[in-house]
Amino acid sequence: MSKAESTETTGDGVIQSVSGPVVSARDLDARMNDVVYVGDEGLMGEVIEIEGNITTVQVYEETSGVGPGEPVETTGEPLSVDLGPGVLDAIYDGVQRPLDVLEEKMESPYLDRGVDAPGIDLEKEWEFEPTVEVGDEVGRGDVVGIVEETITIDHKVMVPPDALEEDETTEVVAIEAGSFNVTETVAELENGETVSMHQEWPVREPRPSNEKKTPRTPLVSGQRILDGLFPIAKGGTAAIPGPFGSGKTVTQHQLAKYADADIIVYVGCGERGNEMTEVIEDFPELEDPANGNPLMARTSLIANTSNMPVAARESCIYTGITIAEFYRDMGYDVALMADSTSRWAEAMREISSRLEEMPGEEGYPAYLAARLAQFYERAGYFENINGTEGSVSAIGAVSPPGGDFSEPVTQNTLRIVKTFWALDADLAERRHFPSINWTESYSLYKNQLDPWFEDEVADDWAEKRQWAVDVLDEETELQEIVQLVGKDALPDDQQLTLEVARYLREAYLQQNAFHPVDTFCPPEKTYLMLTTIETFNDEAFDALEAGVPIEDIISTDSAPQINRIGVQDEYETYVEDLKAEIAEELRSLY
Amino acid sequence: MKEYQTITEISGPLVYAEVDEAIGYDEIVEIETAQGETLRGQVLESSEGVVAIQVFEGTSGIDQNASVRFLGETMKMPVTEDLLGRVLDGSGRPIDDGPEIVPEERQDIVGAAINPYSREYPEEFIQTGVSAIDGMNTLVRGQKLPIFSSSGQPHSDLAMQIARQASVPEEDENEGDDEDGSEFAVIFGAMGITAEEANEFMADFERTGALERSVVFMNLADDPAVERTVTPRMVLTTAEYLAFEKDYHVLVILTDMTNYCEALREIGAAREEVPGRRGYPGYMYTDLAQLYERAGRIEGREGSVTQIPILTMPGDDDTHPIPDLTGYITEGQIYVDPDLNSQGLQPPINVLPSLSRLMDDGIGEGLTREDHADVKDQMFAAYAEGEDLRDLVNIVGREALSELDNKYLDFADAFETEFIDQGFDTDRDIEETLEIGWDLLSMLPTDALNRIDEEFIERHYREDDSEREIIEAAD
């Protein structure tokens, strides 16, 4: 059920027992996953188990004070989200209640109980501009008009997927431009269906599509180590596991700020309140790198912090991905960040243990792997039912206990996702950020994305990346020897390799998210930085061969300037000059 | 209010009783034993006909004839500004022989979640006077920053030092009128600490006169374990009241969270719940979050709640569920290190694994100093480098290392002795902390300072030793 319409509820259920977020009721005539209202205060919940006459409900709000004998009413409909203009530039809790509206209604900074609000403003009027005319044939999912939802995004008003059968078309019999609120009819179809801007969709059911395609464009993030070494595709999936303090959230924030998706859905699932507040305060002020508009204009936030009810934490991931799919249907590239999927899994575990289900590994329910797979499978590059193409990229942070990647959530996630950004506590400890471990991480999209980088950035993109990876691999091996005998015991050429690798680590892999320029690095700059380090590499090895002592080679004045490329706004000329300087200085030594 | 004499089962801290009316989840219960003693408890599970009650004081003395009264309300904390200066037990009853407390309000101790939309992002620097915190892992108002320690470490001394010295600099000088509206208050919640430790805290509070601006909640090691599960909620309810209704900047110190978690486990085991990692309940993350997330600032309110929970890591292992779950909720952590402690460093803070997540927005121009972030980054990198080299030196000796590597080693040593080891009674302002930082960084050549803006290097780098005021003076 959606909160936009007041559905008839049928009563009769009576609470039998209450244990935290799990409530059992008897004599309730409800189906699995139906939304119910629990107790005298009407707390929102969802049916999760039916056994004989007893229905078990997970409640999305705090249950203290609720007792046996209080009524339970069912709405007869599954948990759904309200979709339509107004979803962007909004901030929701886990069941899509807008937090700003809740603040107003509750007249308190604290989240009270039993207060409900529709996911989108039902009164607000939008300027509707038709894109079809009376007499045009339309099928399900087809766009009938456009509404300017935010300064960045045109919201496409579509025929709901359930208004027609697959392959069926019908004629538009009435459509007009004008000012409408989301529930008013903007188009009438011959088969009697009407189209309004408002749709609702059950969160646990994927929206239909024609076909899933192989993604071939990268989701450019402006983060060197991601774009350069471990790229993710538009429509791809990625996991960011890491112990606490390793920078999961900063990485997610960076992606939300700079990824070149049209729409961002950011799901704060069981994380810190202050972090969500940072997003709420920052995003309206930050500029979208693509067009200079406020970032919020392309963003929808879902904030279910760790102290908010656990059942709503379980549902917030579904709320997020359903919103993402809705914009995908309009032909947009959507990126969904979920921080953190471990909290979601733990919410499942908590509910499962209250149901006294037989636990699987580490107390997680046996269906953990299936649920994770279902979620990530809703990402992808799709041909939509209206023929347009759109994508949902899903990037999930994972918080493994004790930073141990062998735990069930990390392992089950890795079996599904194709990009793995492993965060490393050691790197974080020495303030190497982003602390993504370059030997453990991988991207299976590399090969299918290389053609794009070669067309758009440089035709030797893949080659250069391989060079960098080789140098870093060699360094890892050499470091083991250095740990035993010290650096000076190595032959000169190996010492030089270490020096080159050091520039790769310090200049290329490290990136300062808090520096106004360095925080976003376009792929061109990423590439130029790599070629500068390669220039140093080539010139230095030439010098070494010509007999220049290693001490002189590594103590030039120009090479350390490589570390300053990141903060240069006008990087093209800087890089060009620097390359020339490095060559000149090193050649002058012999 | 009905009275029942229907207890059917007593098991550990739990009592099951039959009832013939609806009893709310979380409701408060009074149990009167045959000896006339009144015990308090809380409804843990409410089914038709039977309720499970968790008894705070422990179940000894209860028999099947004891009478059970349901008070029809959830647990409340009587709050008033007059609590300042008072010492209470773990359930909020005064134990200092002071006058009776007349509450202004009675507030539910299970605080509702703060709407993230109503929060204000914390970015005001709190000066603790401890260089390792102010300089490297800055605390800000509204943050929750735990101290990860282990048994036998001086974490209490550190906590007391912070409680004593914490202040918000500049603001009180520049905007003197801010002072009258928002004062500092310290709320100290002890859970299962020994009487001796408690005495030390009390002595320190009395010696420094800090007690007048403090509220102390004491649940000692020999007090009932189950009571520990309510103590922090009492503490935080009082903190929220003082912060958001009386405009205080409240610093909450909770010690020791490990004892709290043990109590949770005890209740979970008694209820025969499916255990999570190491026998702790599966909902421990949610439970801890409900405590820690009560730190923060609220838009339009003057005050703030800053939390410093202390926990002793069993076996000094930070992958143990208690520190692990804590670290995922709090905004960073401060590590107290046994090795540094045995070297005699005071406070023995290991800055490398320590972290303050809110630091980046709380420092810099106008807040602390414009070079703060760069200095911090460079010191982290240089100290980490020095630490690495120490391992190597053990194998190859100092002579085998380059000149620069030797400088890093010297830096690491000096960092510990000059920067970290300041003593529990020294209060350094941020200016002094940063100047010591520059003294130390000047031991390295300028081109090794790759994380600092060139402009700052020019301004602060000590070209020759005579400029190094502080170390010179200290010698």
HADDOCK unambig.tbl for C-alpha pairs under 7 A between the chains (distance, minus, plus):
assign (segid A and resid 16 and name CA) (segid B and resid 47 and name CA) 5.54 0.50 0.50
assign (segid A and resid 16 and name CA) (segid B and resid 48 and name CA) 5.35 0.50 0.50
assign (segid A and resid 17 and name CA) (segid B and resid 46 and name CA) 5.31 0.50 0.50
assign (segid A and resid 17 and name CA) (segid B and resid 47 and name CA) 3.75 0.50 0.50
assign (segid A and resid 17 and name CA) (segid B and resid 48 and name CA) 6.11 0.50 0.50
assign (segid A and resid 18 and name CA) (segid B and resid 25 and name CA) 6.38 0.50 0.50
assign (segid A and resid 18 and name CA) (segid B and resid 45 and name CA) 5.93 0.50 0.50
assign (segid A and resid 18 and name CA) (segid B and resid 46 and name CA) 5.26 0.50 0.50
assign (segid A and resid 18 and name CA) (segid B and resid 47 and name CA) 6.29 0.50 0.50
assign (segid A and resid 19 and name CA) (segid B and resid 44 and name CA) 6.98 0.50 0.50
assign (segid A and resid 19 and name CA) (segid B and resid 45 and name CA) 5.02 0.50 0.50
assign (segid A and resid 19 and name CA) (segid B and resid 46 and name CA) 6.79 0.50 0.50
assign (segid A and resid 63 and name CA) (segid B and resid 25 and name CA) 6.89 0.50 0.50
assign (segid A and resid 64 and name CA) (segid B and resid 24 and name CA) 6.81 0.50 0.50
assign (segid A and resid 64 and name CA) (segid B and resid 25 and name CA) 4.89 0.50 0.50
assign (segid A and resid 64 and name CA) (segid B and resid 26 and name CA) 5.16 0.50 0.50
assign (segid A and resid 65 and name CA) (segid B and resid 24 and name CA) 4.17 0.50 0.50
assign (segid A and resid 65 and name CA) (segid B and resid 25 and name CA) 4.79 0.50 0.50
assign (segid A and resid 65 and name CA) (segid B and resid 26 and name CA) 6.02 0.50 0.50
assign (segid A and resid 65 and name CA) (segid B and resid 27 and name CA) 6.20 0.50 0.50
assign (segid A and resid 65 and name CA) (segid B and resid 74 and name CA) 6.63 0.50 0.50
assign (segid A and resid 66 and name CA) (segid B and resid 24 and name CA) 4.70 0.50 0.50
assign (segid A and resid 66 and name CA) (segid B and resid 25 and name CA) 5.47 0.50 0.50
assign (segid A and resid 67 and name CA) (segid B and resid 22 and name CA) 5.48 0.50 0.50
assign (segid A and resid 67 and name CA) (segid B and resid 23 and name CA) 5.15 0.50 0.50
assign (segid A and resid 67 and name CA) (segid B and resid 24 and name CA) 3.93 0.50 0.50
assign (segid A and resid 67 and name CA) (segid B and resid 25 and name CA) 5.81 0.50 0.50
assign (segid A and resid 67 and name CA) (segid B and resid 46 and name CA) 6.51 0.50 0.50
assign (segid A and resid 68 and name CA) (segid B and resid 22 and name CA) 5.04 0.50 0.50
assign (segid A and resid 68 and name CA) (segid B and resid 23 and name CA) 6.67 0.50 0.50
assign (segid A and resid 68 and name CA) (segid B and resid 46 and name CA) 6.89 0.50 0.50
assign (segid A and resid 68 and name CA) (segid B and resid 47 and name CA) 6.11 0.50 0.50
assign (segid A and resid 68 and name CA) (segid B and resid 48 and name CA) 5.67 0.50 0.50
assign (segid A and resid 69 and name CA) (segid B and resid 22 and name CA) 5.99 0.50 0.50
assign (segid A and resid 99 and name CA) (segid B and resid 115 and name CA) 6.84 0.50 0.50
assign (segid A and resid 99 and name CA) (segid B and resid 117 and name CA) 6.03 0.50 0.50
assign (segid A and resid 100 and name CA) (segid B and resid 117 and name CA) 6.18 0.50 0.50
assign (segid A and resid 109 and name CA) (segid B and resid 114 and name CA) 5.84 0.50 0.50
assign (segid A and resid 109 and name CA) (segid B and resid 115 and name CA) 5.69 0.50 0.50
assign (segid A and resid 109 and name CA) (segid B and resid 118 and name CA) 5.31 0.50 0.50
assign (segid A and resid 110 and name CA) (segid B and resid 112 and name CA) 5.70 0.50 0.50
assign (segid A and resid 110 and name CA) (segid B and resid 113 and name CA) 5.60 0.50 0.50
assign (segid A and resid 110 and name CA) (segid B and resid 114 and name CA) 4.35 0.50 0.50
assign (segid A and resid 110 and name CA) (segid B and resid 115 and name CA) 5.38 0.50 0.50
assign (segid A and resid 111 and name CA) (segid B and resid 112 and name CA) 5.88 0.50 0.50
assign (segid A and resid 111 and name CA) (segid B and resid 113 and name CA) 5.52 0.50 0.50
assign (segid A and resid 111 and name CA) (segid B and resid 114 and name CA) 5.96 0.50 0.50
assign (segid A and resid 111 and name CA) (segid B and resid 115 and name CA) 5.51 0.50 0.50
assign (segid A and resid 112 and name CA) (segid B and resid 112 and name CA) 6.79 0.50 0.50
assign (segid A and resid 244 and name CA) (segid B and resid 327 and name CA) 5.91 0.50 0.50
assign (segid A and resid 244 and name CA) (segid B and resid 328 and name CA) 5.37 0.50 0.50
assign (segid A and resid 245 and name CA) (segid B and resid 332 and name CA) 6.74 0.50 0.50
assign (segid A and resid 271 and name CA) (segid B and resid 329 and name CA) 6.89 0.50 0.50
assign (segid A and resid 272 and name CA) (segid B and resid 329 and name CA) 6.24 0.50 0.50
assign (segid A and resid 273 and name CA) (segid B and resid 116 and name CA) 5.59 0.50 0.50
assign (segid A and resid 273 and name CA) (segid B and resid 293 and name CA) 6.83 0.50 0.50
assign (segid A and resid 274 and name CA) (segid B and resid 121 and name CA) 6.00 0.50 0.50
assign (segid A and resid 276 and name CA) (segid B and resid 116 and name CA) 6.41 0.50 0.50
assign (segid A and resid 277 and name CA) (segid B and resid 116 and name CA) 5.70 0.50 0.50
assign (segid A and resid 277 and name CA) (segid B and resid 117 and name CA) 6.50 0.50 0.50
assign (segid A and resid 277 and name CA) (segid B and resid 119 and name CA) 6.21 0.50 0.50
assign (segid A and resid 277 and name CA) (segid B and resid 120 and name CA) 6.68 0.50 0.50
assign (segid A and resid 277 and name CA) (segid B and resid 121 and name CA) 5.81 0.50 0.50
assign (segid A and resid 278 and name CA) (segid B and resid 121 and name CA) 5.85 0.50 0.50
assign (segid A and resid 306 and name CA) (segid B and resid 286 and name CA) 6.34 0.50 0.50
assign (segid A and resid 306 and name CA) (segid B and resid 289 and name CA) 5.61 0.50 0.50
assign (segid A and resid 307 and name CA) (segid B and resid 113 and name CA) 5.98 0.50 0.50
assign (segid A and resid 307 and name CA) (segid B and resid 286 and name CA) 6.31 0.50 0.50
assign (segid A and resid 307 and name CA) (segid B and resid 289 and name CA) 5.23 0.50 0.50
assign (segid A and resid 307 and name CA) (segid B and resid 290 and name CA) 4.67 0.50 0.50
assign (segid A and resid 307 and name CA) (segid B and resid 293 and name CA) 6.35 0.50 0.50
assign (segid A and resid 308 and name CA) (segid B and resid 113 and name CA) 5.88 0.50 0.50
assign (segid A and resid 350 and name CA) (segid B and resid 282 and name CA) 5.86 0.50 0.50
assign (segid A and resid 350 and name CA) (segid B and resid 283 and name CA) 5.83 0.50 0.50
assign (segid A and resid 353 and name CA) (segid B and resid 274 and name CA) 6.22 0.50 0.50
assign (segid A and resid 362 and name CA) (segid B and resid 276 and name CA) 6.59 0.50 0.50
assign (segid A and resid 362 and name CA) (segid B and resid 277 and name CA) 6.84 0.50 0.50
assign (segid A and resid 363 and name CA) (segid B and resid 276 and name CA) 5.76 0.50 0.50
assign (segid A and resid 401 and name CA) (segid B and resid 319 and name CA) 6.79 0.50 0.50
assign (segid A and resid 401 and name CA) (segid B and resid 324 and name CA) 6.32 0.50 0.50
assign (segid A and resid 402 and name CA) (segid B and resid 319 and name CA) 4.00 0.50 0.50
assign (segid A and resid 402 and name CA) (segid B and resid 324 and name CA) 5.87 0.50 0.50
assign (segid A and resid 429 and name CA) (segid B and resid 352 and name CA) 5.37 0.50 0.50
assign (segid A and resid 429 and name CA) (segid B and resid 353 and name CA) 5.38 0.50 0.50
assign (segid A and resid 430 and name CA) (segid B and resid 352 and name CA) 6.84 0.50 0.50
assign (segid A and resid 430 and name CA) (segid B and resid 380 and name CA) 6.21 0.50 0.50
assign (segid A and resid 430 and name CA) (segid B and resid 381 and name CA) 5.53 0.50 0.50
assign (segid A and resid 430 and name CA) (segid B and resid 384 and name CA) 5.65 0.50 0.50
assign (segid A and resid 431 and name CA) (segid B and resid 380 and name CA) 6.82 0.50 0.50
assign (segid A and resid 431 and name CA) (segid B and resid 381 and name CA) 6.67 0.50 0.50
assign (segid A and resid 483 and name CA) (segid B and resid 392 and name CA) 6.13 0.50 0.50
assign (segid A and resid 485 and name CA) (segid B and resid 396 and name CA) 6.41 0.50 0.50
assign (segid A and resid 486 and name CA) (segid B and resid 392 and name CA) 6.86 0.50 0.50
assign (segid A and resid 486 and name CA) (segid B and resid 396 and name CA) 6.88 0.50 0.50
